[in-house]
Amino acid sequence: MFRVLARRVASSLSRVSCPPAKLTIHRFSSSGSNGVPVALQLVNYALNHARSKKSDESYGQALLVLDQGLANFHRESNLQDNAAGVVLLGMSTLLSERGDLSGAREKLQEVIDSSHSSSAVKVAAFEALAALHLEMGQDATSSTVADRSLQVLGDHEDANDHMLIRARAIKGLVELVSGNLEAAQSGFIGSENDKLMDDKGISGNVALSHGEFLHTCGKFLLAKEFYQRALDSSLTEDFSEDSYSFSAANMSLKEVSLGALCALGQLATHSRNFQDAEEMLTKALTKAEGLFGSKHPKVGVILTSLGIMFGHKAKVERSSSLLIQEGLYRRAIELLKAPSMENEGLQVERSDIVALARGGYGEALSVQQNRKEEGERMKKWAESIWRNRRLSLAQVLDISEPSTVAVIDSRISRIL
């Protein structure tokens, strides 16, 4: 069944046999004593195969290929550490994309618990693990992971300045989610980091998170520069042998690209450049559907961003886009699997976005006399699950105060 998969990595694997229900990789070629080149090709092919079909079957096949590769790396003690770590990062990405965040966390924890993985592999695991906890609303655990990443990488002999910047940026993102802008600033703009922040080698995740910090502070022009840098840096393969700038799970390069487009669209919205906003957010929607499929919750995140944009546009231009907003919000609420409004104050997955989608929908309905009561009920329900510490739901829905803008981070499905 997996003969085609085996052929695609034939240049890196000396011999592949394929029984009916199992792929077995017998031995590695001599393409590098650490086995990483083999792992890179294996992971990139598995990701491309899974995403080409976006089905449970294709993701299952990709995971099986990586699992068999991992077993072989574990049998080769001289190839185990970094190569196995790269494969585990790839597996966490596949699991994250299919919504198995707990499974993705387990793979990342395996990387972190390894005593010999390089700092490049470790920082990607810490970064993704902290981000997954943020997506799951486990902010305290995410903060602990971020603190540990700083400690571990500070003691790691092969950690360089770029790795430490990534570790600080993880902590900065955690503080940004918590609404603590002063603490977040130290994560993005340490005195020793100023020159390196201008380095084109900084990762896409660092650039995107830094741009979001600037965006929330009202520094739109600088934020746009960092968003564009994040977008440019995410156009390479997920795993590159040349850069070793690995990323995984909801912080993968594809998620960075999507997040940068979504952020640029929101920035244009807050700048009241609605033509550019619609263009960027439409591109983000197309990318989200292409990456995850049309029924994935993260498509709902982008649809919410579009709904908010049309709502702001209607207010500024004194126009009506009620039918468009209603269609966007209804679809977003469906994809986000929002619970019935009969239940208030629940613990809801992606509660930031669910509250914003239903609150925005309610605001759109409230301007219609015959649906005002329905709209007010929606807004009340949304406020009951609102958890953002920095801004109220009403502030997020109001574009009249540019200094209090909120930014949706599509990587972690949270509002900053």
Residue pairs with C-beta under 8 A, 6 or more apart in sequence:
1 18
1 20
1 21
1 61
2 18
2 23
2 61
2 64
2 65
3 18
5 23
5 45
5 46
5 49
5 61
5 65
6 13
6 16
6 18
6 23
6 25
7 16
8 41
8 45
9 16
9 38
9 41
9 42
9 45
10 16
11 29
11 41
12 28
12 29
12 31
12 37
12 38
12 41
12 42
13 25
13 27
13 28
13 29
13 38
14 26
14 27
14 28
14 29
15 26
15 27
16 23
16 24
16 25
16 26
17 24
17 26
18 24
22 64
22 68
23 64
23 65
23 68
24 68
25 68
25 69
25 72
26 72
27 72
28 35
28 38
28 72
28 76
28 79
29 38
31 37
31 38
32 38
33 78
33 79
34 79
34 81
34 82
34 83
35 73
35 76
35 79
35 80
35 82
35 83
36 82
36 83
36 86
36 241
37 241
38 69
38 79
38 83
39 69
39 73
39 82
39 83
39 84
39 86
39 87
39 90
39 239
40 86
40 239
40 240
40 241
42 65
42 66
42 69
42 87
42 90
43 66
43 86
43 87
43 89
43 90
43 238
43 239
44 237
44 238
44 239
45 65
46 62
46 63
46 65
46 66
46 90
46 94
47 62
47 90
47 93
47 94
47 238
49 58
49 61
49 62
49 65
50 58
50 59
50 61
50 62
50 63
50 94
50 97
51 58
51 97
51 291
52 58
54 292
54 293
56 98
59 94
59 97
59 98
62 94
63 91
63 94
63 95
66 87
66 90
66 91
66 94
67 91
69 87
70 84
70 87
70 88
70 91
73 79
73 80
73 83
73 84
73 87
74 80
74 84
80 116
81 114
81 116
81 117
81 118
82 116
82 117
82 118
82 121
84 114
85 111
85 114
85 117
85 118
85 121
85 122
85 125
86 121
86 239
86 246
88 107
88 108
88 110
88 111
88 125
89 107
89 108
89 111
89 121
89 124
89 125
89 128
89 239
89 246
89 247
89 248
89 249
90 238
90 239
90 248
91 104
91 107
92 103
92 104
92 105
92 107
92 108
92 125
92 128
92 248
92 249
93 104
93 238
93 248
93 249
93 252
95 101
95 103
95 104
95 107
95 249
96 104
96 128
96 132
96 248
96 249
96 250
96 252
97 291
97 292
99 296
99 297
101 132
101 135
101 136
104 128
104 132
104 249
105 129
105 132
105 133
108 125
108 128
108 129
108 132
108 248
108 249
109 125
109 129
111 117
111 121
111 122
111 124
111 125
112 122
112 125
112 126
112 129
112 152
117 125
118 158
118 244
119 153
119 156
119 158
119 159
119 160
119 163
120 163
120 244
120 245
120 246
121 246
122 149
122 152
122 153
122 156
123 149
123 153
123 159
123 163
123 166
123 167
123 246
124 246
124 247
124 248
124 251
125 248
126 145
126 146
126 148
126 149
126 152
126 153
126 167
126 170
127 149
127 166
127 167
127 170
127 205
127 247
127 248
127 251
128 247
128 248
128 249
128 250
128 251
128 252
129 145
129 249
130 142
130 145
130 146
130 149
130 170
130 173
130 174
131 142
131 170
131 173
131 249
131 250
131 251
131 411
131 412
132 249
132 250
133 139
133 141
133 142
133 145
134 142
134 173
134 174
134 177
134 412
134 414
135 250
135 350
135 411
135 412
135 413
135 414
136 349
137 347
137 349
137 351
137 387
139 174
139 177
139 178
142 174
142 177
143 171
143 174
143 178
145 170
146 167
146 170
146 171
146 173
146 174
147 171
149 167
149 170
149 171
150 164
150 167
150 168
150 171
153 159
153 163
153 164
153 167
154 164
154 167
156 163
161 193
161 196
162 196
162 199
162 201
162 202
162 203
165 193
165 196
165 197
165 202
165 206
166 203
166 205
166 206
168 186
168 187
168 188
168 190
168 193
169 187
169 188
169 205
169 206
169 209
169 210
170 187
171 187
172 184
172 185
172 186
172 187
172 188
172 209
172 210
172 213
173 184
173 187
173 209
173 212
173 409
173 412
175 181
175 183
175 184
175 187
176 184
176 209
176 212
176 213
176 216
176 416
177 409
177 412
177 414
177 416
178 389
179 388
179 389
179 390
179 391
181 213
181 216
181 217
181 390
184 213
185 213
188 197
188 209
188 210
188 213
189 197
196 202
197 210
200 229
200 233
201 243
201 245
202 229
202 233
203 233
203 245
203 247
204 229
204 230
204 231
204 233
204 234
204 247
204 253
204 256
204 257
204 260
205 230
205 247
205 251
205 256
205 411
207 226
207 227
207 229
207 230
207 233
208 226
208 227
208 230
208 256
208 259
208 260
208 263
208 411
210 226
211 222
211 223
211 224
211 225
211 226
211 227
211 229
211 230
211 260
211 263
212 223
212 263
212 407
212 409
212 416
214 220
214 222
214 223
214 226
215 223
215 227
215 263
215 266
215 267
215 270
215 405
215 407
216 390
216 405
216 406
216 407
216 416
218 402
218 403
218 405
220 267
220 270
220 271
223 263
223 267
224 264
224 267
227 260
227 263
227 264
227 267
228 260
228 264
230 256
230 257
230 259
230 260
230 263
231 256
231 257
231 260
231 261
231 264
233 253
233 256
234 253
234 254
234 256
234 257
234 260
235 257
236 243
236 253
237 253
238 247
238 252
238 253
238 254
239 246
247 253
247 256
250 411
250 412
251 411
254 291
255 410
255 411
256 411
257 287
258 284
258 287
258 288
258 291
258 298
258 302
258 410
258 411
259 409
259 410
259 411
261 280
261 281
261 283
261 284
261 287
262 280
262 281
262 284
262 301
262 302
262 305
262 408
262 410
263 407
263 408
263 409
264 276
264 280
265 276
265 277
265 278
265 279
265 280
265 281
265 283
265 284
265 305
265 306
265 309
266 277
266 281
266 305
266 308
266 309
266 405
266 407
266 408
268 274
268 276
268 277
268 280
269 277
269 308
269 309
269 312
269 313
269 399
270 399
270 402
270 405
272 312
272 316
272 399
274 309
274 312
274 313
274 316
274 317
277 309
277 313
278 306
278 309
281 302
281 305
281 306
281 309
282 306
284 302
284 305
284 410
285 299
285 302
285 303
285 306
288 296
288 298
288 299
288 301
288 302
288 410
289 296
289 299
292 298
292 299
293 299
295 335
296 335
297 335
297 336
297 337
297 349
297 350
297 413
298 410
298 413
299 335
300 331
300 332
300 333
300 334
300 335
300 336
300 350
300 353
300 357
301 332
301 336
301 350
301 353
301 408
301 410
301 413
302 410
303 328
303 329
303 331
303 332
303 335
303 357
304 328
304 329
304 332
304 336
304 353
304 356
304 357
304 360
304 408
305 408
305 410
306 328
307 325
307 328
307 329
307 332
307 357
307 360
307 361
307 364
308 356
308 360
308 397
310 321
310 324
310 325
310 328
311 321
311 325
311 360
311 363
311 364
311 397
312 399
313 319
313 321
314 320
314 321
314 322
314 325
315 399
316 399
322 364
322 367
322 368
325 360
325 361
325 364
326 361
326 364
326 365
329 357
329 358
329 360
329 361
329 364
330 361
332 353
332 357
333 354
333 357
333 358
333 361
336 349
336 350
336 353
336 354
336 357
337 349
338 348
338 354
338 357
338 358
339 346
339 348
341 358
341 377
341 378
341 381
344 380
344 381
344 384
344 385
345 384
345 385
346 385
348 354
348 355
348 385
350 413
351 385
351 386
351 387
352 386
352 387
352 388
352 408
352 413
352 414
352 415
353 408
353 413
353 414
353 415
354 382
354 385
355 382
355 383
355 385
355 386
355 387
355 393
356 382
356 393
356 396
356 397
356 408
356 415
358 378
358 379
358 381
358 382
359 378
359 379
359 382
359 383
359 386
359 393
359 396
359 397
360 397
361 375
361 378
362 374
362 375
362 376
362 377
362 378
362 379
362 380
362 381
362 382
363 375
363 379
363 397
364 375
365 371
365 372
365 374
365 375
365 378
366 372
366 375
366 376
366 379
367 375
368 375
379 393
382 393
383 393
386 392
386 393
388 396
388 406
388 415
390 406
390 416
391 404
391 406
391 415
395 401
395 404
395 406
396 406
396 415
398 404
406 415
406 416
407 415
407 416
408 414
408 415
408 416
409 415
409 416
